Amino acid sequence: MRKLFVFLSILCMATSLKAAPKIDRIEPTDWFVGMKNPSLQLMVYGQGIRDVAEVTTDYPGVVIDSIVRLDSPNYLLVYLNLRNARPGTMTLSFGKKKVKYLLKEREKSGEERLGFSNADVLYMLMPDRFAQGKDHNPQVKGMCAYQEDRTKPSLRHGGDLNGIREHLEYFKQLGVTALWFTPVLENDSPDQPNGYSTYHGYATTNYYQVDPRFGTNEDYRRLCDEAHAQGLKVVMDMIFNHSGFEHPWTKDMPTKDWLNTPDWLNEQQSGRDPMTGFSVDGNAKSSYLQTSYKLTPVLDPYASKVDLKETVEGWFVPSMPDLNQRNPHLMRYLIQNSIWWIETVGIDGIRMDTYPYAYADAMAQWMKELDEEYPNFNTVGETWVTEPAYTAAWQKDAKIASHNSYLKTVMDFSFYDKINQAKNEETDGWWNGFNRLYNSFCYDYLYPNPSSVMAFIENHDTDRFLGNGKDTLALKQAMALLLTVNRIPQLYYGTEVLMNGTKEVTDGNVRKDFPGGFPGDKKNCFTREGRTQAENAMFDWCSRLLHWRQGNEVITKGKQIQFIPWNGVYVIARQYHGQNVMTIINGTKKNASLEVARYAEVIGNCEVAVDVITGRHVRLDKDVNLRPRQTLIIEF
């Protein structure tokens, strides 16, 4: 009798567990009604949740379209149709387990979400390295082992979102109009013995939560709201190509094909070093596939299968599992995630990391859906090849591409490459110096929309433009072109106060802390009093040019004319409704002259122009003398 009682008790317990499954979380955490696409994918996490008997809801206007049971027993996908739903709290029943789920009203229509454009200047910064808020917590409980140590260039330094928010006035003084932060989402990876951490943010472990070391989702929303109140836009950095190794998907893949080349994970269950891919006893990486970092096979009409596979299916590094965007459920998850952040915190744009490393068709699907929902929004993709023909093929509606990417903005790595060569060369009569810039811009006919190409002179993955020096003459030439040509300009934090550094030893040396952003800093570049004379001179020069650029339709809408460098002088002109701007660069280390007769088609009968930086008059009825490496921007 006792055996029968025990048996029945165990049976009842098993039945009870099956009827009331464990649910750890649901993603997205909430959603919005009134979307053009009424479909909603819910990813449900919980031990054994896959085998729940049924999922139901009686919420008005909501229909359960399908339930997808994945390979792992610990995930369940529920697809809902919200076409006729209204805002409110919906009850979902997973067998006998009931869960509340919030459906929200949208704050704006999709058409009202305005992205960045060439009327903006983006200021790129790294949250960990920019500034620390007053209430910063140096050790967040529940995170993988980490430390904040500002003496170590590759460990966390303790910058956060509130630190950025507390310095919004600085951006206004400088004159930029949009802020691009490197990723702010949770990167819960432990520090490595070699002194490396994921302070950079490119190893996501939770797509719906800001990294607690940076703050909370509410802090992010507050930062966006206050930036908007100051007339500043916010661009969010996202990564669809890979995640962090500590993401739950890596330890328990939802499907066998959720990751590219997943077999390596099974081989590394014990003793793996996620930074190198080797087991602790020194054995080789086995089936681990490293990306070649060569992006040409993606567009190469003659590309071999092995080359293409290494590019798009290889892992960026062993600690960043490569996501398989060909899995439609994964791609739906990622698309929804980008929409959720737009609706939840009100971002004004997206920068997509490692764009060509992901599958092109899947990324085009994402861009097409985003454009349909938010026709005035903008996304820029990182396309790191220095040939204009490659970059142009990735832009939306490119005639030279076999498939439409629907990506509105691409990054001009050609401009970056050429300006960094030109700064070290004398401009001659053929190829060197600013001839490189001329020979890059002359291929703008390949772009469907050159004004929606993002140019830059440096970023977090490159040497600082100044290297280890302080050549302000070269910097002014680069900045003058960047801010007056037919492009969307992007600046890198601290350049305006002469921050420098190279990657020769570590990437951390081009990602130094902004002086004055952290407690105990001896120097404070946020204030005029805290900057040196040279730093103030550069800040003032940049600020003058940036404020002049705001709302300047000659720059944002004007026709562009460039002249082949002549006797070492490079000239680009902009014209709009009778207004003219000329950017004049002496690309040599000797005195030069602007021979005004050569530029008569722009100058016409004008005798006097105004120097944009100084406000002084510049006579155009005679040749203009230029000092070595002088930069002159005039309007008339």
C-alpha positions as CSV (number, residue, x, y, z in Angstrom):
1,M,0.0,0.0,0.0
2,R,2.9,2.4,0.9
3,K,4.5,1.7,-2.5
4,L,1.3,2.5,-4.3
5,F,1.0,5.8,-2.3
6,V,4.5,6.8,-3.2
7,F,3.9,5.9,-6.9
8,L,0.7,8.0,-7.0
9,S,2.5,10.9,-5.3
10,I,5.3,10.9,-7.8
11,L,2.8,10.6,-10.7
12,C,0.8,13.6,-9.3
13,M,3.9,15.6,-8.9
14,A,5.0,14.9,-12.5
15,T,1.6,15.7,-13.8
16,S,1.6,19.0,-11.8
17,L,5.0,19.9,-13.2
18,K,3.9,19.2,-16.7
19,A,0.7,21.2,-16.3
20,A,2.5,24.2,-14.8
21,P,5.8,24.6,-16.7
22,K,8.6,26.9,-15.5
23,I,8.9,30.1,-17.4
24,D,12.1,32.1,-16.8
25,R,11.5,35.0,-19.2
26,I,9.8,36.0,-22.4
27,E,11.3,38.1,-25.1
28,P,10.4,40.8,-26.2
29,T,9.6,41.8,-22.6
30,D,6.5,43.8,-23.9
31,W,5.3,44.9,-27.3
32,F,3.3,47.6,-29.2
33,V,0.0,47.5,-31.0
34,G,-0.6,49.4,-34.2
35,M,2.5,48.2,-36.1
36,K,2.2,47.8,-39.8
37,N,3.4,44.2,-39.4
38,P,1.0,42.7,-36.8
39,S,3.0,39.6,-36.3
40,L,4.8,39.1,-33.0
41,Q,7.2,36.3,-32.1
42,L,7.5,35.5,-28.4
43,M,10.6,33.5,-27.4
44,V,9.8,31.8,-24.1
45,Y,12.6,30.5,-21.9
46,G,12.1,27.8,-19.3
47,Q,13.1,24.3,-18.4
48,G,11.0,21.9,-20.5
49,I,8.8,24.7,-21.8
50,R,8.9,23.2,-25.4
51,D,6.6,20.4,-24.4
52,V,3.8,22.4,-22.9
53,A,0.5,21.0,-24.2
54,E,-1.0,24.2,-25.4
55,V,-0.8,28.0,-25.4
56,T,-3.9,30.0,-25.3
57,T,-5.2,33.6,-24.8
58,D,-8.6,35.1,-24.8
59,Y,-7.4,38.7,-25.1
60,P,-9.6,40.6,-27.6
61,G,-8.0,41.0,-31.0
62,V,-5.1,38.7,-30.4
63,V,-4.8,35.4,-32.4
64,I,-2.2,32.7,-31.9
65,D,-1.0,32.0,-35.4
66,S,1.5,29.2,-34.6
67,I,3.6,27.5,-31.9
68,V,7.1,26.4,-32.8
69,R,8.8,23.7,-30.8
70,L,12.5,24.0,-31.2
71,D,15.3,21.4,-30.8
72,S,16.1,22.4,-27.3
73,P,13.4,21.5,-24.7
74,N,14.0,24.8,-23.0
75,Y,12.6,27.2,-25.6
76,L,9.2,27.7,-27.2
77,L,8.3,30.2,-29.9
78,V,4.8,31.6,-30.0
79,Y,3.7,33.6,-33.0
80,L,0.8,36.0,-32.4
81,N,-1.2,38.2,-34.7
82,L,-2.0,41.6,-33.1
83,R,-3.9,43.2,-36.0
84,N,-7.0,44.0,-34.0
85,A,-5.5,44.3,-30.6
86,R,-5.6,47.3,-28.3
87,P,-3.2,48.4,-25.6
88,G,-3.6,46.5,-22.3
89,T,-2.4,43.5,-20.3
90,M,-2.8,40.2,-22.0
91,T,-2.9,36.9,-20.2
92,L,-1.2,34.0,-21.9
93,S,-1.9,30.5,-20.6
94,F,0.9,27.9,-21.0
95,G,-1.1,24.8,-19.9
96,K,-2.0,25.8,-16.4
97,K,0.7,28.5,-16.1
98,K,-0.7,32.0,-16.6
99,V,1.6,34.9,-17.6
100,K,0.8,38.6,-17.9
101,Y,2.1,40.3,-21.0
102,L,1.9,44.0,-21.7
103,L,0.8,45.4,-25.0
104,K,1.6,49.1,-25.3
105,E,0.4,52.1,-27.3
106,R,3.0,53.6,-29.6
107,E,4.2,57.1,-28.7
108,K,4.7,58.0,-32.4
109,S,3.8,56.6,-35.7
110,G,6.5,55.0,-37.8
111,E,6.6,58.0,-40.1
112,E,7.3,60.4,-37.2
113,R,10.5,58.6,-36.3
114,L,13.1,60.8,-38.0
115,G,16.6,59.4,-38.5
116,F,19.9,61.2,-39.0
117,S,21.0,62.6,-42.3
118,N,23.7,64.7,-43.9
119,A,22.3,67.7,-41.9
120,D,23.7,66.0,-38.8
121,V,27.2,65.5,-37.5
122,L,27.6,62.3,-35.4
123,Y,29.8,62.2,-32.4
124,M,31.0,58.7,-31.7
125,L,32.0,57.8,-28.1
126,M,32.6,54.7,-25.9
127,P,30.4,54.8,-22.8
128,D,33.0,53.0,-20.7
129,R,35.6,55.6,-21.6
130,F,33.7,58.9,-21.8
131,A,32.4,59.9,-18.3
132,Q,31.2,58.4,-15.0
133,G,28.0,59.5,-13.4
134,K,27.8,60.7,-9.8
135,D,26.0,57.6,-8.5
136,H,28.2,55.0,-10.3
137,N,28.3,51.5,-8.8
138,P,31.8,50.1,-9.2
139,Q,30.8,46.5,-8.6
140,V,27.4,45.3,-9.8
141,K,26.3,42.1,-8.1
142,G,25.3,39.1,-10.2
143,M,27.7,39.9,-13.1
144,C,30.6,37.6,-14.1
145,A,33.8,38.4,-12.4
146,Y,35.2,41.8,-13.5
147,Q,37.1,44.8,-12.2
148,E,37.3,48.5,-13.0
149,D,40.9,49.5,-13.4
150,R,41.7,52.7,-15.3
151,T,45.4,51.9,-15.3
152,K,44.7,48.9,-17.6
153,P,43.8,49.9,-21.2
154,S,41.8,46.7,-21.9
155,L,39.8,46.5,-18.7
156,R,36.6,48.4,-17.7
157,H,37.2,52.0,-16.7
158,G,33.7,52.7,-15.2
159,G,32.1,55.1,-17.7
160,D,28.3,54.9,-17.8
161,L,25.2,56.4,-19.3
162,N,24.5,58.9,-16.6
163,G,28.1,60.2,-17.1
164,I,27.2,61.0,-20.7
165,R,23.8,62.5,-19.7
166,E,25.5,64.8,-17.3
167,H,27.6,66.3,-20.1
168,L,25.0,66.9,-22.8
169,E,25.7,70.6,-22.6
170,Y,29.3,69.9,-23.8
171,F,28.0,68.4,-27.1
172,K,25.8,71.5,-27.6
173,Q,28.8,73.8,-27.0
174,L,30.9,71.8,-29.5
175,G,28.1,71.8,-32.2
176,V,27.5,68.2,-33.0
177,T,23.9,67.1,-33.5
178,A,23.9,63.3,-32.9
179,L,25.5,60.9,-30.5
180,W,26.6,57.4,-31.5
181,F,27.5,55.2,-28.6
182,T,29.3,51.9,-29.0
183,P,27.0,49.1,-27.8
184,V,25.2,49.6,-24.5
185,L,23.6,46.2,-24.1
186,E,24.6,43.7,-21.5
187,N,28.1,42.1,-22.1
188,D,28.3,39.8,-19.2
189,S,31.6,38.1,-20.0
190,P,34.3,37.5,-17.3
191,D,37.6,39.4,-17.5
192,Q,40.3,37.3,-19.0
193,P,43.7,36.5,-17.4
194,N,45.4,38.5,-20.2
195,G,43.8,41.7,-18.9
196,Y,41.0,41.8,-21.6
197,S,37.3,42.6,-21.0
198,T,34.3,43.3,-23.1
199,Y,34.2,47.0,-22.1
200,H,33.8,47.8,-25.8
201,G,30.3,46.2,-25.8
202,Y,30.4,44.0,-28.9
203,A,29.7,40.7,-27.2
204,T,26.0,40.9,-26.3
205,T,24.6,38.5,-23.7
206,N,21.1,40.0,-23.3
207,Y,19.5,41.8,-26.2
208,Y,16.8,43.4,-24.1
209,Q,18.8,44.8,-21.2
210,V,21.3,47.7,-20.9
211,D,24.6,46.5,-19.3
212,P,24.0,47.1,-15.6
213,R,27.5,48.5,-15.4
214,F,26.3,51.3,-17.7
215,G,22.9,51.7,-16.0
216,T,19.4,50.5,-16.6
217,N,16.9,50.6,-19.5
218,E,15.3,53.5,-17.7
219,D,18.7,55.4,-17.6
220,Y,19.0,54.9,-21.4
221,R,15.5,56.2,-22.0
222,R,16.2,59.2,-19.8
223,L,19.4,59.9,-21.6
224,C,17.6,59.8,-25.0
225,D,14.8,62.0,-23.7
226,E,17.2,64.7,-22.4
227,A,19.3,64.5,-25.5
228,H,16.2,65.1,-27.6
229,A,15.3,68.1,-25.4
230,Q,18.8,69.5,-26.2
231,G,18.2,68.9,-30.0
232,L,20.6,65.9,-30.0
233,K,19.8,62.6,-31.7
234,V,20.9,59.2,-30.4
235,V,22.2,56.4,-32.7
236,M,22.3,52.9,-31.2
237,D,25.1,50.4,-32.1
238,M,23.8,46.9,-32.8
239,I,25.4,43.6,-33.8
240,F,23.5,40.9,-35.7
241,N,26.5,39.0,-36.8
242,H,27.5,37.6,-33.5
243,S,26.7,37.5,-29.8
244,G,28.8,37.0,-26.6
245,F,29.9,33.6,-25.5
246,E,28.0,33.8,-22.3
247,H,24.6,34.4,-24.0
248,P,22.2,31.5,-23.1
249,W,22.0,30.6,-26.8
250,T,25.6,29.4,-26.6
251,K,25.2,27.1,-23.6
252,D,21.8,25.8,-24.8
253,M,21.2,26.4,-28.6
254,P,17.5,26.8,-29.4
255,T,18.1,24.9,-32.7
256,K,21.0,22.9,-34.1
257,D,21.5,25.6,-36.7
258,W,21.1,28.7,-34.5
259,L,24.9,29.3,-34.8
260,N,27.2,28.9,-37.7
261,T,29.7,26.0,-37.3
262,P,28.2,25.0,-33.9
263,D,30.1,21.7,-33.6
264,W,33.0,23.4,-32.1
265,L,30.9,24.2,-29.0
266,N,30.4,20.5,-28.3
267,E,34.1,19.8,-28.6
268,Q,34.9,22.6,-26.1
269,Q,32.5,21.8,-23.3
270,S,35.4,21.4,-20.9
271,G,38.7,23.3,-20.8
272,R,38.0,25.8,-23.6
273,D,39.7,29.1,-23.7
274,P,37.1,31.4,-25.3
275,M,39.7,34.0,-26.2
276,T,41.9,31.7,-28.2
277,G,39.7,28.7,-29.1
278,F,42.3,26.3,-27.8
279,S,41.7,23.7,-25.1
280,V,43.8,24.1,-21.9
281,D,46.1,21.2,-22.9
282,G,47.1,23.1,-26.1
283,N,45.2,20.9,-28.6
284,A,44.3,22.6,-31.9
285,K,40.9,24.3,-32.4
286,S,39.4,21.4,-34.2
287,S,36.3,22.4,-36.1
288,Y,36.5,26.0,-35.0
289,L,36.1,28.2,-38.1
290,Q,37.7,31.7,-37.9
291,T,36.5,34.3,-40.3
292,S,39.1,35.4,-42.8
293,Y,38.1,39.1,-42.2
294,K,38.2,39.4,-46.0
295,L,34.9,40.9,-47.2
296,T,35.5,40.8,-50.9
297,P,34.1,37.2,-51.4
298,V,30.6,38.5,-50.5
299,L,30.4,40.5,-53.7
300,D,33.1,38.8,-55.8
301,P,31.4,37.3,-58.9
302,Y,34.2,34.7,-59.0
303,A,34.3,33.9,-55.3
304,S,35.0,30.3,-54.3
305,K,32.7,28.6,-51.9
306,V,35.4,28.1,-49.3
307,D,36.3,31.8,-49.3
308,L,32.7,32.9,-48.9
309,K,32.0,30.4,-46.2
310,E,35.0,31.6,-44.2
311,T,33.8,35.2,-44.5
312,V,30.2,34.8,-43.4
313,E,30.2,31.6,-41.4
314,G,33.5,32.0,-39.6
315,W,33.5,33.4,-36.0
316,F,34.8,36.9,-35.6
317,V,36.8,35.8,-32.5
318,P,36.4,32.6,-30.5
319,S,34.5,34.5,-27.7
320,M,31.8,35.8,-30.1
321,P,29.6,33.0,-31.5
322,D,28.6,33.6,-35.1
323,L,24.8,33.8,-35.5
324,N,23.1,32.1,-38.4
325,Q,20.7,34.7,-39.8
326,R,19.4,32.1,-42.3
327,N,17.4,30.7,-39.5
328,P,14.1,32.5,-39.9
329,H,13.2,32.4,-36.2
330,L,16.6,33.9,-35.2
331,M,16.2,36.6,-37.8
332,R,12.7,37.4,-36.7
333,Y,14.0,37.7,-33.1
334,L,16.7,40.2,-34.2
335,I,14.4,42.3,-36.4
336,Q,11.9,42.6,-33.5
337,N,14.7,43.6,-31.1
338,S,15.7,46.6,-33.3
339,I,12.1,47.7,-33.5
340,W,11.6,47.3,-29.7
341,W,14.5,49.6,-29.0
342,I,13.2,52.2,-31.4
343,E,9.8,52.2,-29.8
344,T,11.0,51.8,-26.2
345,V,13.7,54.4,-25.8
346,G,13.2,56.5,-29.0
347,I,16.6,56.0,-30.7
348,D,17.0,58.1,-33.9
349,G,19.2,55.7,-35.9
350,I,21.1,52.4,-35.9
351,R,24.7,51.7,-36.7
352,M,25.1,48.0,-37.6
353,D,28.4,46.4,-36.8
354,T,30.3,44.0,-39.2
355,Y,27.5,44.4,-41.8
356,P,28.8,42.2,-44.7
357,Y,29.8,39.3,-42.3
358,A,26.1,38.4,-41.9
359,Y,24.0,36.8,-44.6
360,A,23.1,39.5,-47.1
361,D,19.6,38.3,-47.9
362,A,18.6,38.2,-44.3
363,M,20.1,41.7,-43.6
364,A,18.2,43.0,-46.6
365,Q,15.0,41.6,-45.2
366,W,15.7,43.4,-42.0
367,M,16.4,46.7,-43.7
368,K,13.3,46.4,-46.0
369,E,11.0,45.7,-43.0
370,L,12.5,48.6,-41.0
371,D,12.1,51.0,-43.9
372,E,8.5,50.0,-44.4
373,E,7.7,50.6,-40.7
374,Y,9.9,53.7,-40.4
375,P,10.4,55.3,-43.8
376,N,12.2,58.3,-42.4
377,F,14.5,56.4,-40.1
378,N,18.1,55.7,-41.0
379,T,20.7,52.9,-40.5
380,V,24.3,52.9,-41.3
381,G,26.2,49.7,-41.9
382,E,29.9,49.1,-41.3
383,T,31.3,48.0,-44.7
384,W,35.1,48.0,-44.1
385,V,36.6,47.9,-47.6
386,T,38.4,50.9,-48.9
387,E,37.2,50.7,-52.6
388,P,34.2,52.9,-53.4
389,A,32.8,50.3,-55.8
390,Y,32.5,47.8,-52.9
391,T,30.9,50.3,-50.6
392,A,28.5,51.6,-53.2
393,A,27.2,48.1,-53.9
394,W,25.8,47.9,-50.4
395,Q,23.8,51.1,-50.6
396,K,20.0,50.9,-51.1
397,D,19.0,50.7,-54.8
398,A,22.6,50.3,-56.1
399,K,22.5,49.6,-59.8
400,I,25.9,47.8,-59.6
401,A,24.6,45.2,-57.1
402,S,22.9,42.0,-57.9
403,H,20.5,42.3,-55.0
404,N,19.1,45.3,-53.2
405,S,20.4,45.7,-49.7
406,Y,17.8,48.4,-48.7
407,L,20.6,49.9,-46.5
408,K,20.4,53.7,-46.8
409,T,23.8,54.6,-45.4
410,V,27.2,53.0,-45.8
411,M,30.5,54.0,-44.2
412,D,33.1,55.6,-46.4
413,F,36.3,53.7,-45.6
414,S,37.8,55.1,-48.8
415,F,37.7,58.6,-47.4
416,Y,39.2,57.4,-44.1
417,D,42.0,55.5,-46.0
418,K,42.8,58.3,-48.4
419,I,42.8,61.2,-45.9
420,N,45.1,59.2,-43.6
421,Q,47.6,58.7,-46.5
422,A,47.3,62.3,-47.7
423,K,48.3,63.7,-44.3
424,N,51.8,62.2,-44.6
425,E,52.4,63.2,-48.3
426,E,53.0,66.2,-50.5
427,T,50.3,66.8,-53.0
428,D,51.9,66.4,-56.4
429,G,50.7,66.6,-60.0
430,W,49.6,62.9,-60.1
431,W,48.6,60.5,-57.3
432,N,49.9,61.6,-54.0
433,G,48.5,63.8,-51.2
434,F,45.0,65.2,-51.9
435,N,45.0,63.6,-55.3
436,R,43.9,60.5,-53.4
437,L,40.8,62.3,-52.1
438,Y,40.0,63.7,-55.6
439,N,40.4,60.2,-57.0
440,S,38.0,58.8,-54.4
441,F,35.2,61.4,-54.8
442,C,35.3,61.0,-58.6
443,Y,33.6,57.6,-58.1
444,D,30.6,59.0,-56.4
445,Y,28.6,58.2,-59.5
446,L,28.5,54.6,-58.2
447,Y,26.4,55.6,-55.2
448,P,22.7,55.9,-55.6
449,N,22.8,58.6,-52.9
450,P,26.3,60.1,-52.1
451,S,24.7,62.4,-49.5
452,S,23.8,59.4,-47.5
453,V,27.4,58.1,-47.1
454,M,29.0,58.4,-43.8
455,A,32.6,59.8,-43.8
456,F,35.1,59.8,-41.0
457,I,38.8,60.3,-40.4
458,E,39.1,57.8,-37.4
459,N,37.1,55.6,-35.1
460,H,37.5,53.2,-32.2
461,D,39.0,50.5,-34.5
462,T,41.7,52.7,-36.0
463,D,44.7,54.7,-35.0
464,R,43.7,58.2,-33.9
465,F,44.2,60.7,-36.8
466,L,46.8,62.5,-34.8
467,G,48.7,59.2,-34.1
468,N,51.0,60.0,-31.3
469,G,51.5,63.6,-32.4
470,K,49.6,66.9,-32.4
471,D,49.7,68.0,-36.0
472,T,46.8,70.4,-36.0
473,L,47.5,71.6,-39.5
474,A,46.8,68.1,-40.9
475,L,43.8,67.7,-38.6
476,K,42.2,71.0,-39.7
477,Q,42.6,69.9,-43.3
478,A,40.9,66.6,-42.6
479,M,38.1,68.2,-40.6
480,A,37.5,70.9,-43.1
481,L,36.9,68.4,-45.9
482,L,34.9,66.1,-43.6
483,L,32.5,68.9,-42.6
484,T,32.0,70.5,-46.0
485,V,31.8,67.7,-48.6
486,N,28.7,65.8,-49.7
487,R,28.7,63.3,-46.8
488,I,27.3,62.5,-43.4
489,P,30.2,63.4,-41.1
490,Q,31.2,61.3,-38.1
491,L,33.6,62.5,-35.4
492,Y,35.4,60.5,-32.8
493,Y,35.3,61.6,-29.2
494,G,38.2,63.8,-28.0
495,T,39.6,64.8,-31.3
496,E,38.4,68.3,-30.7
497,V,40.7,68.5,-27.7
498,L,43.7,66.7,-29.4
499,M,43.3,63.2,-28.0
500,N,45.8,60.9,-29.7
501,G,47.1,57.4,-29.7
502,T,47.8,54.3,-31.8
503,K,46.8,50.6,-31.8
504,E,50.4,49.5,-31.9
505,V,50.3,48.0,-28.4
506,T,46.6,47.7,-27.7
507,D,43.3,49.0,-28.9
508,G,42.8,50.6,-25.5
509,N,45.3,53.3,-26.5
510,V,42.9,54.7,-29.0
511,R,40.1,54.4,-26.5
512,K,41.5,56.5,-23.7
513,D,39.3,58.2,-21.1
514,F,38.0,61.6,-21.9
515,P,39.9,64.0,-19.6
516,G,37.6,65.2,-16.8
517,G,35.0,62.5,-17.2
518,F,36.1,60.6,-14.1
519,P,36.5,61.3,-10.4
520,G,40.1,62.2,-9.6
521,D,41.0,63.4,-13.1
522,K,43.7,66.0,-12.9
523,K,42.6,67.5,-16.2
524,N,39.1,68.5,-17.3
525,C,38.6,69.1,-21.0
526,F,34.9,69.6,-20.6
527,T,35.6,73.2,-19.4
528,R,37.5,76.0,-21.1
529,E,39.5,76.5,-17.9
530,G,40.6,72.8,-17.9
531,R,41.9,72.8,-21.4
532,T,45.3,74.0,-22.5
533,Q,45.8,76.9,-25.0
534,A,46.3,74.5,-27.9
535,E,43.3,72.4,-26.9
536,N,41.1,75.5,-26.7
537,A,42.3,76.6,-30.0
538,M,41.3,73.3,-31.6
539,F,38.0,73.1,-29.8
540,D,37.1,76.7,-30.9
541,W,38.1,76.0,-34.5
542,C,35.9,72.8,-34.6
543,S,33.0,74.5,-32.7
544,R,33.0,77.4,-35.1
545,L,32.9,75.2,-38.1
546,L,30.3,72.8,-36.6
547,H,27.9,75.6,-35.6
548,W,28.3,77.2,-39.0
549,R,27.4,73.9,-40.6
550,Q,24.1,73.5,-38.7
551,G,21.2,74.3,-40.9
552,N,23.5,75.3,-43.8
553,E,21.7,74.2,-46.9
554,V,24.7,75.0,-49.1
555,I,26.5,72.1,-47.4
556,T,23.5,69.8,-47.0
557,K,21.8,70.4,-50.3
558,G,24.3,72.1,-52.5
559,K,25.9,70.9,-55.7
560,Q,29.5,69.7,-55.3
561,I,32.3,70.6,-57.7
562,Q,35.8,69.4,-57.2
563,F,39.0,70.6,-59.0
564,I,42.0,68.4,-59.7
565,P,44.8,69.5,-57.3
566,W,46.7,72.2,-59.1
567,N,50.2,73.2,-57.9
568,G,49.5,71.4,-54.7
569,V,46.2,73.1,-54.0
570,Y,43.0,71.1,-53.7
571,V,39.6,72.8,-54.0
572,I,36.1,71.6,-53.4
573,A,33.1,73.9,-53.9
574,R,29.5,73.7,-52.9
575,Q,26.7,75.8,-54.6
576,Y,23.1,76.3,-53.7
577,H,20.6,79.0,-54.8
578,G,23.3,81.5,-55.6
579,Q,25.3,80.8,-52.4
580,N,28.9,79.4,-52.6
581,V,31.3,77.7,-50.3
582,M,34.9,76.9,-51.2
583,T,37.2,74.6,-49.2
584,I,40.7,75.3,-50.1
585,I,43.6,73.0,-49.0
586,N,47.3,73.7,-49.5
587,G,48.5,70.1,-49.6
588,T,52.2,71.0,-49.5
589,K,54.7,72.1,-46.9
590,K,55.5,75.2,-48.8
591,N,53.8,78.5,-49.6
592,A,51.2,78.1,-52.4
593,S,48.8,80.2,-54.3
594,L,45.1,79.9,-55.2
595,E,45.0,81.0,-58.8
596,V,41.6,82.6,-58.9
597,A,41.2,82.6,-62.7
598,R,41.2,78.8,-62.7
599,Y,38.1,78.7,-60.4
600,A,36.2,81.4,-62.3
601,E,33.2,79.0,-62.9
602,V,32.6,79.2,-59.1
603,I,33.9,82.6,-58.2
604,G,32.4,84.4,-61.1
605,N,32.6,88.2,-60.6
606,C,32.8,88.0,-56.8
607,E,35.6,90.1,-55.4
608,V,35.3,89.5,-51.7
609,A,34.5,86.3,-49.7
610,V,34.3,85.7,-46.0
611,D,36.6,83.3,-44.0
612,V,34.1,81.0,-42.2
613,I,36.4,80.5,-39.3
614,T,37.7,84.0,-38.6
615,G,35.0,86.2,-40.3
616,R,37.7,88.1,-42.1
617,H,37.4,89.2,-45.7
618,V,39.3,87.3,-48.4
619,R,39.8,89.2,-51.7
620,L,39.1,87.2,-54.8
621,D,40.0,89.8,-57.4
622,K,43.6,88.5,-57.2
623,D,45.4,85.3,-56.4
624,V,45.1,84.1,-52.8
625,N,48.4,83.4,-51.0
626,L,48.3,80.2,-48.8
627,R,50.7,79.3,-46.0
628,P,52.2,75.8,-45.8
629,R,49.4,73.2,-45.1
630,Q,46.9,76.1,-44.7
631,T,43.1,75.3,-44.7
632,L,40.7,78.0,-45.9
633,I,37.0,77.8,-46.0
634,I,35.3,80.8,-47.6
635,E,31.7,81.7,-48.4
636,F,30.2,84.2,-50.8
